Amino acid sequence: EACKSSDDPDAKFVLNNTDLLPKPSIWIFGGDGWAYDIGYGGLDHVLSSGANVNVLVLDTEVYSNTGGQSSKSTPLGAIAKFSASGKRSSKKDLAALMMTYQNIYVARVAMGANQNQTLKAFKEAQEFDGPSLIIAYSPCIEHGIKNGLQSQSEEKLATEVGYWPLIRYNPDLIDKGKNPLQIDFKKPDWDRYEEFLLNENRFVRLKNEYPDMAMSLLESNKKTAMKTFSYYEKLAAIDYSDYKKE
């Protein structure tokens, strides 16, 4: 109000050109231990509020910074602290949970699998007028990847075999009569799934140290991935034409 009554020409110029001011871009960064576990309540509260904020989760599937403890993001069968004989429960699907709100932009990305899809997800999240969540697959030292630091090729393999689905869920498409869920990768090569698992020490150790249960847990890991892909496929096939705005 003080500016409106001011005779200062600079203040008047700013007020008359507010449409030229850049839109604030707010981003929140965190790991899976925070997003899936200890901070999940806060994350859910912020995303469900409808606020125009963006959240990037760097999903290493383990508490990387505090010693490698198992988290709700740790996949079934993986060895980590507090799950020394292989985790017995499935990975929490944070993307699927947030899609149920139907007003949150959600994406799962892996830069090594598809750089263009990753860039597109960040661009769409920024442009979306509301909360957005990007979950980025982030291999770390705790995985014990056999080929060392080649995390980009590991991300590519993870997507090719169906371990890490690439998806984008854009609620803006609903008003256009289009399905908001886009699956951004080809049908998985399930025959190579074990190849991916046994390329990482967190699964190899299970096979070496607990051979009797390893086959069952790793097979369950694969079945969980297959069910997840099937679930996404069915969601992506729903007809939204009746929801198109006139």
C-alpha positions in Angstrom: 0.0 0.0 0.0 2.9 2.3 0.8 4.3 1.8 -2.7 1.0 2.5 -4.3 0.8 5.9 -2.7 4.4 6.7 -3.4 5.5 9.1 -6.0 8.7 7.3 -6.5 9.0 6.5 -10.2 11.0 3.3 -9.7 8.3 1.9 -7.4 5.6 2.8 -9.9 7.6 1.1 -12.7 7.8 -2.1 -10.7 4.1 -2.1 -9.9 3.2 -1.5 -13.5 5.4 -4.3 -14.7 4.8 -7.1 -12.1 4.0 -9.5 -15.0 7.7 -9.3 -15.9 8.9 -10.5 -12.5 10.2 -14.1 -12.5 8.1 -16.7 -11.0 9.7 -18.0 -7.7 10.9 -21.6 -8.1 10.8 -23.5 -4.8 12.6 -26.9 -4.6 13.0 -29.3 -1.6 15.7 -31.9 -1.8 16.0 -35.0 0.3 16.9 -38.7 0.4 14.8 -41.8 0.6 15.4 -42.2 4.4 13.7 -38.8 4.9 11.0 -39.1 2.2 10.0 -42.7 2.8 10.6 -42.9 6.5 11.4 -40.3 9.1 10.1 -37.4 7.2 7.2 -39.0 5.3 4.5 -37.3 7.4 5.9 -33.9 6.7 6.4 -34.7 3.0 2.8 -35.9 2.7 1.5 -32.8 4.5 3.4 -30.4 2.1 2.4 -32.2 -1.1 -1.2 -32.6 0.0 -1.5 -28.9 0.8 -1.6 -27.9 -2.9 1.3 -25.5 -2.5 3.3 -24.7 -5.6 6.5 -26.5 -4.5 8.7 -29.0 -6.1 10.3 -32.0 -4.3 13.3 -34.0 -5.5 13.9 -37.3 -3.8 17.3 -38.9 -4.4 16.4 -42.5 -3.9 19.5 -44.6 -2.9 17.2 -47.3 -1.3 19.1 -47.1 1.9 20.1 -44.6 4.6 23.4 -43.7 2.8 24.6 -40.8 5.0 24.2 -42.5 8.4 25.7 -45.9 7.9 23.7 -47.9 5.3 20.6 -48.8 7.4 17.6 -50.3 5.7 14.7 -47.9 4.9 11.2 -48.4 3.6 12.7 -47.7 0.2 15.0 -50.7 0.5 13.9 -53.5 -1.9 12.8 -56.9 -0.9 15.8 -59.3 -0.4 18.5 -56.6 -0.3 21.1 -56.8 2.5 21.6 -53.7 4.6 22.0 -52.8 8.3 18.9 -54.0 10.2 18.2 -56.4 7.4 21.4 -58.5 7.5 19.7 -61.6 6.1 17.8 -59.7 3.4 14.8 -57.3 3.8 11.6 -59.3 4.1 9.1 -56.6 3.0 8.6 -54.9 -0.3 9.8 -51.4 -1.2 7.3 -48.7 -0.5 5.9 -47.2 -3.8 6.0 -43.5 -3.0 5.0 -42.5 -6.5 1.8 -44.6 -6.5 0.9 -43.2 -3.1 1.1 -39.6 -4.2 -0.7 -40.2 -7.5 -3.8 -41.0 -5.4 -4.2 -37.3 -4.6 -4.8 -36.7 -8.3 -3.4 -33.1 -8.1 0.3 -33.8 -7.6 2.7 -34.0 -10.5 4.7 -37.2 -10.0 7.7 -38.7 -11.9 10.1 -41.5 -11.5 13.4 -40.8 -13.4 16.8 -42.4 -13.9 19.2 -40.2 -15.8 21.3 -43.1 -17.0 18.3 -44.8 -18.5 16.8 -41.8 -20.3 18.2 -38.3 -20.1 15.5 -36.7 -22.2 12.8 -38.2 -19.9 14.6 -36.8 -16.9 14.8 -33.4 -18.4 11.2 -33.5 -19.5 10.1 -34.4 -16.0 11.9 -31.5 -14.4 10.5 -29.1 -17.0 6.9 -30.3 -16.5 7.3 -30.3 -12.7 8.5 -26.7 -12.8 5.6 -25.6 -15.1 3.0 -27.5 -13.1 0.9 -25.0 -11.0 0.9 -27.1 -7.8 3.0 -29.6 -5.9 5.3 -31.9 -7.7 7.4 -34.9 -6.7 10.3 -36.3 -8.7 11.9 -39.6 -7.5 15.4 -40.1 -9.0 17.0 -43.5 -8.9 20.4 -42.9 -7.3 22.8 -45.8 -7.1 25.3 -45.4 -4.2 28.3 -47.1 -2.7 26.1 -49.2 -0.4 24.8 -51.1 -3.5 28.2 -52.6 -4.2 27.9 -52.3 -8.0 30.4 -54.8 -9.6 31.5 -52.4 -12.3 32.4 -49.8 -9.7 31.4 -46.2 -10.4 29.4 -46.8 -13.6 26.1 -45.9 -12.0 24.7 -44.5 -15.2 24.9 -47.9 -17.0 23.4 -49.5 -13.8 20.4 -47.1 -14.0 20.0 -48.1 -17.6 20.0 -51.8 -16.8 17.6 -51.2 -13.8 15.0 -49.7 -16.2 15.5 -52.2 -19.0 14.7 -55.2 -16.8 11.8 -53.5 -15.0 13.4 -52.9 -11.6 13.0 -49.1 -11.9 10.0 -48.0 -14.0 10.1 -44.6 -15.7 6.8 -42.8 -15.4 5.3 -39.3 -15.5 1.9 -38.4 -13.9 0.6 -35.0 -15.0 -2.8 -34.0 -13.6 -3.1 -31.2 -16.1 -3.8 -33.9 -18.8 -7.0 -35.0 -17.1 -8.9 -31.8 -18.0 -7.8 -32.4 -21.6 -9.4 -35.9 -21.6 -6.1 -37.6 -21.6 -4.7 -40.2 -19.2 -2.3 -38.4 -16.8 0.0 -41.4 -16.5 2.7 -41.8 -19.1 5.0 -44.9 -19.1 8.3 -43.9 -20.5 10.1 -47.2 -21.2 9.6 -50.3 -23.2 8.2 -53.5 -21.8 10.8 -54.9 -19.4 13.1 -57.7 -20.3 12.2 -59.9 -17.4 14.7 -62.6 -18.4 17.5 -60.3 -17.5 16.2 -59.3 -14.1 18.5 -61.6 -12.2 21.4 -60.3 -14.2 20.7 -56.9 -12.7 20.3 -58.2 -9.1 23.5 -60.2 -9.2 25.4 -57.2 -10.5 25.1 -55.6 -7.0 26.7 -56.9 -3.8 23.6 -56.2 -1.7 21.9 -59.1 -3.5 25.0 -61.2 -4.2 25.7 -61.4 -0.5 22.2 -62.8 0.1 22.9 -65.6 -2.3 26.3 -66.3 -0.9 25.5 -66.1 2.8 21.9 -67.3 2.8 21.6 -69.6 -0.2 18.6 -71.5 1.1 16.4 -68.4 1.2 18.0 -66.3 -1.5 16.2 -67.9 -4.4 12.8 -67.3 -2.8 13.5 -63.7 -1.8 15.1 -62.7 -5.1 12.2 -64.4 -7.0 9.8 -62.4 -4.8 11.7 -59.3 -5.6 11.1 -59.9 -9.3 7.4 -60.8 -8.9 6.9 -57.5 -7.0 8.5 -55.6 -9.9 6.2 -57.4 -12.3 3.1 -56.5 -10.3 4.2 -52.9 -10.1 4.7 -52.7 -13.8 1.3 -54.4 -14.4 -0.4 -51.9 -12.0 1.1 -48.9 -13.8 0.1 -50.4 -17.2 -3.5 -50.7 -16.1 -3.6 -47.2 -14.7 -2.1 -45.9 -18.0 -4.8 -47.6 -20.0 -7.8 -45.9 -18.3 -10.0 -43.8 -20.6 -10.2 -40.2 -19.3 -12.2 -38.8 -22.3 -15.3 -38.2 -20.2 -13.3 -35.8 -18.0 -12.4 -33.4 -20.8 -13.4 -29.8 -20.1 -15.6 -28.2 -22.6 
